[in-house]
């Protein structure tokens, strides 16, 4: 019999907290069972797919949280203020929730109706709104989103791993990168 108050959402949140504290590699059924106060076999009543399902559920939670954060950047300002706002929100999320963020790269949606696929689309659509304000054609949003995510992912992951050893403020480097990105987006793509 499952522990009172323990359901799939509680198990998912406990797994998310565990991976944020200890890293995605630390997620095991034994570690999670200990955290929620049950024996490992009892967890399978809530997540019959084991670690694969747990990782998928944590990734879905993270993608939903990111979509909500990105939707919060929609403003009339657009341009550099919106880009800086979304970048700050993204970096803070990755720094605060490194395990959840790692899960988004580790899990694969099963089909287009999978909650993970829907949450990822929602988060990318919200990011796309930032680029729509630049007048960027819809078909180029994916390139701009990939550019922003790659830059911010690199800063967040390297910063979390203390990978910046040159004595120059990382925040200044982030701001510089965003200024260059903003200038490029305002100038438009060079003709081929």
ABEGO torsion letter per residue (X at the ends): XBBBGBBAAAAAAAAAAAAAAAEAAABBAAAAAAAAGBBAAAAAAABAAEAAAAAAAAAAAAAAAAAAAAAAABBAAEEAAAAAAAAAAAAAAAAABAAAAAAAAABBBABAABAAAAAAAAAAAAAAAAAAAAGBBAAAAAAAAAAAAAAAAAAAAAAAAGABABBBBAAAAAAAAAAAAAAAAAAEBBBX
